[in-house]
Amino acid sequence: MRGRVMGIWALIFGGMMPFGSLVSGGFARMVGVPVTIIIGASTASLPPP
């Protein structure tokens, strides 16, 4: 059972990184790299709900 859970975890976190990179790259092209980094850092530093 743990192997199945770890497989899903790896798929979600490892497999979704290319899609996140695609989104952040497009956003950086629209508004600029510094703004994208600031927005990403502020989003990552928010406390969990």
mmCIF file of the N, C-alpha and C atoms, coordinates in Angstrom:
data_MODEL
# 
_entry.id   MODEL 
# 
loop_
_atom_site.group_PDB 
_atom_site.id 
_atom_site.type_symbol 
_atom_site.label_atom_id 
_atom_site.label_alt_id 
_atom_site.label_comp_id 
_atom_site.label_asym_id 
_atom_site.label_entity_id 
_atom_site.label_seq_id 
_atom_site.pdbx_PDB_ins_code 
_atom_site.Cartn_x 
_atom_site.Cartn_y 
_atom_site.Cartn_z 
_atom_site.occupancy 
_atom_site.B_iso_or_equiv 
_atom_site.pdbx_formal_charge 
_atom_site.auth_seq_id 
_atom_site.auth_comp_id 
_atom_site.auth_asym_id 
_atom_site.auth_atom_id 
_atom_site.pdbx_PDB_model_num 
ATOM 1   N N  . MET A 1 1  ? 0.831  -1.191 0.000   1.00 0.00 ? 1  MET A N  1 
ATOM 2   C CA . MET A 1 1  ? 0.000  0.000  0.000   1.00 0.00 ? 1  MET A CA 1 
ATOM 3   C C  . MET A 1 1  ? 0.878  1.257  0.000   1.00 0.00 ? 1  MET A C  1 
ATOM 4   N N  . ARG A 1 2  ? 1.973  1.233  0.756   1.00 0.00 ? 2  ARG A N  1 
ATOM 5   C CA . ARG A 1 2  ? 2.825  2.422  0.803   1.00 0.00 ? 2  ARG A CA 1 
ATOM 6   C C  . ARG A 1 2  ? 3.438  2.699  -0.565  1.00 0.00 ? 2  ARG A C  1 
ATOM 7   N N  . GLY A 1 3  ? 3.784  1.642  -1.287  1.00 0.00 ? 3  GLY A N  1 
ATOM 8   C CA . GLY A 1 3  ? 4.341  1.826  -2.625  1.00 0.00 ? 3  GLY A CA 1 
ATOM 9   C C  . GLY A 1 3  ? 3.370  2.508  -3.564  1.00 0.00 ? 3  GLY A C  1 
ATOM 10  N N  . ARG A 1 4  ? 2.098  2.175  -3.449  1.00 0.00 ? 4  ARG A N  1 
ATOM 11  C CA . ARG A 1 4  ? 1.092  2.817  -4.292  1.00 0.00 ? 4  ARG A CA 1 
ATOM 12  C C  . ARG A 1 4  ? 0.926  4.280  -3.930  1.00 0.00 ? 4  ARG A C  1 
ATOM 13  N N  . VAL A 1 5  ? 0.932  4.567  -2.653  1.00 0.00 ? 5  VAL A N  1 
ATOM 14  C CA . VAL A 1 5  ? 0.806  5.959  -2.206  1.00 0.00 ? 5  VAL A CA 1 
ATOM 15  C C  . VAL A 1 5  ? 2.010  6.771  -2.655  1.00 0.00 ? 5  VAL A C  1 
ATOM 16  N N  . MET A 1 6  ? 3.193  6.206  -2.523  1.00 0.00 ? 6  MET A N  1 
ATOM 17  C CA . MET A 1 6  ? 4.397  6.926  -2.943  1.00 0.00 ? 6  MET A CA 1 
ATOM 18  C C  . MET A 1 6  ? 4.427  7.115  -4.462  1.00 0.00 ? 6  MET A C  1 
ATOM 19  N N  . GLY A 1 7  ? 3.874  6.156  -5.195  1.00 0.00 ? 7  GLY A N  1 
ATOM 20  C CA . GLY A 1 7  ? 3.796  6.313  -6.641  1.00 0.00 ? 7  GLY A CA 1 
ATOM 21  C C  . GLY A 1 7  ? 2.883  7.456  -7.046  1.00 0.00 ? 7  GLY A C  1 
ATOM 22  N N  . ILE A 1 8  ? 1.747  7.566  -6.399  1.00 0.00 ? 8  ILE A N  1 
ATOM 23  C CA . ILE A 1 8  ? 0.824  8.681  -6.679  1.00 0.00 ? 8  ILE A CA 1 
ATOM 24  C C  . ILE A 1 8  ? 1.462  10.006 -6.281  1.00 0.00 ? 8  ILE A C  1 
ATOM 25  N N  . TRP A 1 9  ? 2.149  10.016 -5.138  1.00 0.00 ? 9  TRP A N  1 
ATOM 26  C CA . TRP A 1 9  ? 2.815  11.235 -4.673  1.00 0.00 ? 9  TRP A CA 1 
ATOM 27  C C  . TRP A 1 9  ? 3.860  11.687 -5.689  1.00 0.00 ? 9  TRP A C  1 
ATOM 28  N N  . ALA A 1 10 ? 4.680  10.740 -6.166  1.00 0.00 ? 10 ALA A N  1 
ATOM 29  C CA . ALA A 1 10 ? 5.707  11.078 -7.149  1.00 0.00 ? 10 ALA A CA 1 
ATOM 30  C C  . ALA A 1 10 ? 5.087  11.562 -8.451  1.00 0.00 ? 10 ALA A C  1 
ATOM 31  N N  . LEU A 1 11 ? 3.988  10.960 -8.853  1.00 0.00 ? 11 LEU A N  1 
ATOM 32  C CA . LEU A 1 11 ? 3.312  11.388 -10.076 1.00 0.00 ? 11 LEU A CA 1 
ATOM 33  C C  . LEU A 1 11 ? 2.783  12.805 -9.947  1.00 0.00 ? 11 LEU A C  1 
ATOM 34  N N  . ILE A 1 12 ? 2.191  13.113 -8.808  1.00 0.00 ? 12 ILE A N  1 
ATOM 35  C CA . ILE A 1 12 ? 1.604  14.438 -8.629  1.00 0.00 ? 12 ILE A CA 1 
ATOM 36  C C  . ILE A 1 12 ? 2.687  15.507 -8.548  1.00 0.00 ? 12 ILE A C  1 
ATOM 37  N N  . PHE A 1 13 ? 3.680  15.311 -7.687  1.00 0.00 ? 13 PHE A N  1 
ATOM 38  C CA . PHE A 1 13 ? 4.672  16.366 -7.490  1.00 0.00 ? 13 PHE A CA 1 
ATOM 39  C C  . PHE A 1 13 ? 5.745  16.383 -8.564  1.00 0.00 ? 13 PHE A C  1 
ATOM 40  N N  . GLY A 1 14 ? 6.188  15.232 -9.021  1.00 0.00 ? 14 GLY A N  1 
ATOM 41  C CA . GLY A 1 14 ? 7.208  15.197 -10.063 1.00 0.00 ? 14 GLY A CA 1 
ATOM 42  C C  . GLY A 1 14 ? 6.648  15.403 -11.450 1.00 0.00 ? 14 GLY A C  1 
ATOM 43  N N  . GLY A 1 15 ? 5.465  14.871 -11.697 1.00 0.00 ? 15 GLY A N  1 
ATOM 44  C CA . GLY A 1 15 ? 4.880  14.965 -13.021 1.00 0.00 ? 15 GLY A CA 1 
ATOM 45  C C  . GLY A 1 15 ? 4.229  16.289 -13.335 1.00 0.00 ? 15 GLY A C  1 
ATOM 46  N N  . MET A 1 16 ? 3.880  17.050 -12.321 1.00 0.00 ? 16 MET A N  1 
ATOM 47  C CA . MET A 1 16 ? 3.221  18.332 -12.557 1.00 0.00 ? 16 MET A CA 1 
ATOM 48  C C  . MET A 1 16 ? 4.207  19.493 -12.685 1.00 0.00 ? 16 MET A C  1 
ATOM 49  N N  . MET A 1 17 ? 5.468  19.272 -12.378 1.00 0.00 ? 17 MET A N  1 
ATOM 50  C CA . MET A 1 17 ? 6.444  20.364 -12.488 1.00 0.00 ? 17 MET A CA 1 
ATOM 51  C C  . MET A 1 17 ? 6.564  20.931 -13.899 1.00 0.00 ? 17 MET A C  1 
ATOM 52  N N  . PRO A 1 18 ? 6.578  20.095 -14.949 1.00 0.00 ? 18 PRO A N  1 
ATOM 53  C CA . PRO A 1 18 ? 6.653  20.694 -16.294 1.00 0.00 ? 18 PRO A CA 1 
ATOM 54  C C  . PRO A 1 18 ? 5.463  21.595 -16.620 1.00 0.00 ? 18 PRO A C  1 
ATOM 55  N N  . PHE A 1 19 ? 4.282  21.256 -16.142 1.00 0.00 ? 19 PHE A N  1 
ATOM 56  C CA . PHE A 1 19 ? 3.119  22.104 -16.395 1.00 0.00 ? 19 PHE A CA 1 
ATOM 57  C C  . PHE A 1 19 ? 3.225  23.425 -15.636 1.00 0.00 ? 19 PHE A C  1 
ATOM 58  N N  . GLY A 1 20 ? 3.713  23.375 -14.402 1.00 0.00 ? 20 GLY A N  1 
ATOM 59  C CA . GLY A 1 20 ? 3.925  24.604 -13.639 1.00 0.00 ? 20 GLY A CA 1 
ATOM 60  C C  . GLY A 1 20 ? 4.974  25.490 -14.276 1.00 0.00 ? 20 GLY A C  1 
ATOM 61  N N  . SER A 1 21 ? 6.010  24.870 -14.818 1.00 0.00 ? 21 SER A N  1 
ATOM 62  C CA . SER A 1 21 ? 7.043  25.640 -15.510 1.00 0.00 ? 21 SER A CA 1 
ATOM 63  C C  . SER A 1 21 ? 6.495  26.298 -16.769 1.00 0.00 ? 21 SER A C  1 
ATOM 64  N N  . LEU A 1 22 ? 5.628  25.596 -17.458 1.00 0.00 ? 22 LEU A N  1 
ATOM 65  C CA . LEU A 1 22 ? 5.013  26.160 -18.657 1.00 0.00 ? 22 LEU A CA 1 
ATOM 66  C C  . LEU A 1 22 ? 4.157  27.373 -18.307 1.00 0.00 ? 22 LEU A C  1 
ATOM 67  N N  . VAL A 1 23 ? 3.382  27.264 -17.242 1.00 0.00 ? 23 VAL A N  1 
ATOM 68  C CA . VAL A 1 23 ? 2.526  28.375 -16.813 1.00 0.00 ? 23 VAL A CA 1 
ATOM 69  C C  . VAL A 1 23 ? 3.365  29.561 -16.353 1.00 0.00 ? 23 VAL A C  1 
ATOM 70  N N  . SER A 1 24 ? 4.380  29.298 -15.540 1.00 0.00 ? 24 SER A N  1 
ATOM 71  C CA . SER A 1 24 ? 5.198  30.408 -15.051 1.00 0.00 ? 24 SER A CA 1 
ATOM 72  C C  . SER A 1 24 ? 6.019  31.033 -16.176 1.00 0.00 ? 24 SER A C  1 
ATOM 73  N N  . GLY A 1 25 ? 6.430  30.252 -17.155 1.00 0.00 ? 25 GLY A N  1 
ATOM 74  C CA . GLY A 1 25 ? 7.135  30.817 -18.307 1.00 0.00 ? 25 GLY A CA 1 
ATOM 75  C C  . GLY A 1 25 ? 6.252  31.728 -19.134 1.00 0.00 ? 25 GLY A C  1 
ATOM 76  N N  . GLY A 1 26 ? 5.017  31.312 -19.338 1.00 0.00 ? 26 GLY A N  1 
ATOM 77  C CA . GLY A 1 26 ? 4.081  32.169 -20.066 1.00 0.00 ? 26 GLY A CA 1 
ATOM 78  C C  . GLY A 1 26 ? 3.761  33.440 -19.310 1.00 0.00 ? 26 GLY A C  1 
ATOM 79  N N  . PHE A 1 27 ? 3.624  33.293 -17.987 1.00 0.00 ? 27 PHE A N  1 
ATOM 80  C CA . PHE A 1 27 ? 3.354  34.471 -17.162 1.00 0.00 ? 27 PHE A CA 1 
ATOM 81  C C  . PHE A 1 27 ? 4.547  35.423 -17.172 1.00 0.00 ? 27 PHE A C  1 
ATOM 82  N N  . ALA A 1 28 ? 5.753  34.862 -17.149 1.00 0.00 ? 28 ALA A N  1 
ATOM 83  C CA . ALA A 1 28 ? 6.964  35.699 -17.189 1.00 0.00 ? 28 ALA A CA 1 
ATOM 84  C C  . ALA A 1 28 ? 7.070  36.441 -18.508 1.00 0.00 ? 28 ALA A C  1 
ATOM 85  N N  . ARG A 1 29 ? 6.617  35.810 -19.569 1.00 0.00 ? 29 ARG A N  1 
ATOM 86  C CA . ARG A 1 29 ? 6.660  36.477 -20.865 1.00 0.00 ? 29 ARG A CA 1 
ATOM 87  C C  . ARG A 1 29 ? 5.675  37.644 -20.914 1.00 0.00 ? 29 ARG A C  1 
ATOM 88  N N  . MET A 1 30 ? 4.529  37.490 -20.218 1.00 0.00 ? 30 MET A N  1 
ATOM 89  C CA . MET A 1 30 ? 3.515  38.549 -20.243 1.00 0.00 ? 30 MET A CA 1 
ATOM 90  C C  . MET A 1 30 ? 3.882  39.727 -19.347 1.00 0.00 ? 30 MET A C  1 
ATOM 91  N N  . VAL A 1 31 ? 4.319  39.456 -18.106 1.00 0.00 ? 31 VAL A N  1 
ATOM 92  C CA . VAL A 1 31 ? 4.525  40.543 -17.156 1.00 0.00 ? 31 VAL A CA 1 
ATOM 93  C C  . VAL A 1 31 ? 5.977  40.785 -16.785 1.00 0.00 ? 31 VAL A C  1 
ATOM 94  N N  . GLY A 1 32 ? 6.873  39.881 -17.165 1.00 0.00 ? 32 GLY A N  1 
ATOM 95  C CA . GLY A 1 32 ? 8.280  40.047 -16.856 1.00 0.00 ? 32 GLY A CA 1 
ATOM 96  C C  . GLY A 1 32 ? 8.742  39.087 -15.769 1.00 0.00 ? 32 GLY A C  1 
ATOM 97  N N  . VAL A 1 33 ? 10.030 38.778 -15.814 1.00 0.00 ? 33 VAL A N  1 
ATOM 98  C CA . VAL A 1 33 ? 10.594 37.802 -14.885 1.00 0.00 ? 33 VAL A CA 1 
ATOM 99  C C  . VAL A 1 33 ? 10.592 38.291 -13.437 1.00 0.00 ? 33 VAL A C  1 
ATOM 100 N N  . PRO A 1 34 ? 11.003 39.522 -13.135 1.00 0.00 ? 34 PRO A N  1 
ATOM 101 C CA . PRO A 1 34 ? 11.014 39.942 -11.724 1.00 0.00 ? 34 PRO A CA 1 
ATOM 102 C C  . PRO A 1 34 ? 9.632  39.898 -11.068 1.00 0.00 ? 34 PRO A C  1 
ATOM 103 N N  . VAL A 1 35 ? 8.615  40.305 -11.802 1.00 0.00 ? 35 VAL A N  1 
ATOM 104 C CA . VAL A 1 35 ? 7.257  40.285 -11.253 1.00 0.00 ? 35 VAL A CA 1 
ATOM 105 C C  . VAL A 1 35 ? 6.815  38.845 -11.016 1.00 0.00 ? 35 VAL A C  1 
ATOM 106 N N  . THR A 1 36 ? 7.153  37.947 -11.924 1.00 0.00 ? 36 THR A N  1 
ATOM 107 C CA . THR A 1 36 ? 6.794  36.543 -11.778 1.00 0.00 ? 36 THR A CA 1 
ATOM 108 C C  . THR A 1 36 ? 7.466  35.934 -10.554 1.00 0.00 ? 36 THR A C  1 
ATOM 109 N N  . ILE A 1 37 ? 8.725  36.251 -10.335 1.00 0.00 ? 37 ILE A N  1 
ATOM 110 C CA . ILE A 1 37 ? 9.442  35.732 -9.171  1.00 0.00 ? 37 ILE A CA 1 
ATOM 111 C C  . ILE A 1 37 ? 8.841  36.277 -7.882  1.00 0.00 ? 37 ILE A C  1 
ATOM 112 N N  . ILE A 1 38 ? 8.495  37.545 -7.867  1.00 0.00 ? 38 ILE A N  1 
ATOM 113 C CA . ILE A 1 38 ? 7.892  38.145 -6.671  1.00 0.00 ? 38 ILE A CA 1 
ATOM 114 C C  . ILE A 1 38 ? 6.539  37.491 -6.377  1.00 0.00 ? 38 ILE A C  1 
ATOM 115 N N  . ILE A 1 39 ? 5.720  37.301 -7.392  1.00 0.00 ? 39 ILE A N  1 
ATOM 116 C CA . ILE A 1 39 ? 4.410  36.682 -7.185  1.00 0.00 ? 39 ILE A CA 1 
ATOM 117 C C  . ILE A 1 39 ? 4.567  35.228 -6.739  1.00 0.00 ? 39 ILE A C  1 
ATOM 118 N N  . GLY A 1 40 ? 5.483  34.504 -7.349  1.00 0.00 ? 40 GLY A N  1 
ATOM 119 C CA . GLY A 1 40 ? 5.706  33.117 -6.960  1.00 0.00 ? 40 GLY A CA 1 
ATOM 120 C C  . GLY A 1 40 ? 6.220  32.986 -5.532  1.00 0.00 ? 40 GLY A C  1 
ATOM 121 N N  . ALA A 1 41 ? 7.149  33.867 -5.154  1.00 0.00 ? 41 ALA A N  1 
ATOM 122 C CA . ALA A 1 41 ? 7.687  33.819 -3.794  1.00 0.00 ? 41 ALA A CA 1 
ATOM 123 C C  . ALA A 1 41 ? 6.637  34.203 -2.762  1.00 0.00 ? 41 ALA A C  1 
ATOM 124 N N  . SER A 1 42 ? 5.812  35.186 -3.073  1.00 0.00 ? 42 SER A N  1 
ATOM 125 C CA . SER A 1 42 ? 4.779  35.584 -2.120  1.00 0.00 ? 42 SER A CA 1 
ATOM 126 C C  . SER A 1 42 ? 3.698  34.505 -2.001  1.00 0.00 ? 42 SER A C  1 
ATOM 127 N N  . THR A 1 43 ? 3.411  33.817 -3.094  1.00 0.00 ? 43 THR A N  1 
ATOM 128 C CA . THR A 1 43 ? 2.437  32.726 -3.040  1.00 0.00 ? 43 THR A CA 1 
ATOM 129 C C  . THR A 1 43 ? 2.990  31.560 -2.228  1.00 0.00 ? 43 THR A C  1 
ATOM 130 N N  . ALA A 1 44 ? 4.268  31.252 -2.396  1.00 0.00 ? 44 ALA A N  1 
ATOM 131 C CA . ALA A 1 44 ? 4.873  30.139 -1.672  1.00 0.00 ? 44 ALA A CA 1 
ATOM 132 C C  . ALA A 1 44 ? 5.026  30.435 -0.184  1.00 0.00 ? 44 ALA A C  1 
ATOM 133 N N  . SER A 1 45 ? 5.092  31.694 0.179   1.00 0.00 ? 45 SER A N  1 
ATOM 134 C CA . SER A 1 45 ? 5.293  32.044 1.587   1.00 0.00 ? 45 SER A CA 1 
ATOM 135 C C  . SER A 1 45 ? 3.987  32.216 2.366   1.00 0.00 ? 45 SER A C  1 
ATOM 136 N N  . LEU A 1 46 ? 2.838  32.049 1.702   1.00 0.00 ? 46 LEU A N  1 
ATOM 137 C CA . LEU A 1 46 ? 1.564  32.154 2.403   1.00 0.00 ? 46 LEU A CA 1 
ATOM 138 C C  . LEU A 1 46 ? 1.397  30.975 3.365   1.00 0.00 ? 46 LEU A C  1 
ATOM 139 N N  . PRO A 1 47 ? 0.804  31.219 4.523   1.00 0.00 ? 47 PRO A N  1 
ATOM 140 C CA . PRO A 1 47 ? 0.549  30.097 5.436   1.00 0.00 ? 47 PRO A CA 1 
ATOM 141 C C  . PRO A 1 47 ? -0.549 29.184 4.883   1.00 0.00 ? 47 PRO A C  1 
ATOM 142 N N  . PRO A 1 48 ? -0.506 27.916 5.231   1.00 0.00 ? 48 PRO A N  1 
ATOM 143 C CA . PRO A 1 48 ? -1.561 27.017 4.725   1.00 0.00 ? 48 PRO A CA 1 
ATOM 144 C C  . PRO A 1 48 ? -2.924 27.391 5.293   1.00 0.00 ? 48 PRO A C  1 
ATOM 145 N N  . PRO A 1 49 ? -3.980 27.087 4.519   1.00 0.00 ? 49 PRO A N  1 
ATOM 146 C CA . PRO A 1 49 ? -5.332 27.483 4.986   1.00 0.00 ? 49 PRO A CA 1 
ATOM 147 C C  . PRO A 1 49 ? -5.781 26.700 6.191   1.00 0.00 ? 49 PRO A C  1 
# 
